[in-house]
Amino acid sequence: MMNKMDRIAQRARTGQEDAQMLAGIDQGQLDAMVDAILEAKRIFVAGWGRAGNVGRILAMDCSQIGLQSYCVGDNGTPSIQPGDILVISSGSGNTKTMAILAQQAKDHGAKLGLISANADSTIGRLADVNVVIPKIEHVRGDGTRPQPTSSGGSEYHVIVMVCDMIRAYAMERLGVTFEDVVYNHNNLE
């Protein structure tokens, strides 16, 4: 069982690892994703499991800055068409159901974006735009690799921050203010 100081150190390490992954993302990839989203008529967001849950933040953020966005699988989601974009959030980029949705989006003439830790994946190879979250190599002082821990840095934490960056860059480009976000914020709470 960890003591209080070990848990504090663990939280600090997680934050440092997340910051390292976020800083390692290619700015050109983020800019290309913002371009693709702003050029799209409508934004569709999908993902499975944890990656999907945190990726849905992008649909909410897009809605709050005045863009038309949908979460794939919700009952009110319309058909995807040419001029639209599907942005998939997937740690591996190989989630089978997401790969099927990715191919369907392409078949219907939509653009495909992927936020993942693996551009060289099934979905990554189909994607028009990839934002790759770099993996961190963990090495001990003696050169050995420690066993991964469930609380260490994770691309899922970073996907949340990537969604925030995309929103912030899009807001800047569109001239959207915080007051606009408040106006568009869900008020059926």
HUFEN-V155285 format. One record per pair of residues at least 24 apart in sequence whose C-alpha atoms are under 6 Angstrom apart, sorted by the first residue. I is the first residue (numbers start at 1). J is the second residue. D is the distance in whole Angstrom. If there is no record, write none. Layout:
I_J_D, I_J_D
//
This chain:
14_152_5, 14_153_5, 17_153_5, 18_153_5, 21_134_6, 25_133_6, 29_131_5, 34_166_6, 40_83_5, 40_84_5, 40_85_6, 41_83_6, 41_84_5, 42_68_5, 42_69_6, 42_84_5, 43_69_4, 43_85_5, 44_69_6, 44_70_5, 44_71_6, 44_86_5, 45_71_5, 45_72_6, 45_86_6, 45_87_5, 45_88_6, 46_72_5, 46_88_5, 47_88_5, 47_89_5, 47_90_6, 51_89_6, 51_90_5, 51_156_6, 52_89_6, 54_160_6, 55_89_5, 58_163_5, 64_181_5, 64_184_5, 64_185_6, 65_181_5, 81_108_6, 81_110_6, 82_109_4, 82_110_5, 83_110_6, 84_110_5, 85_110_5, 85_111_5, 85_112_6, 86_112_5, 87_112_6, 87_113_4, 87_114_6, 88_114_5, 89_114_6, 89_115_5, 90_116_5, 91_116_5, 91_117_5, 92_118_6, 93_118_6, 93_121_5, 93_123_5, 94_121_6, 94_122_5, 99_123_5
//
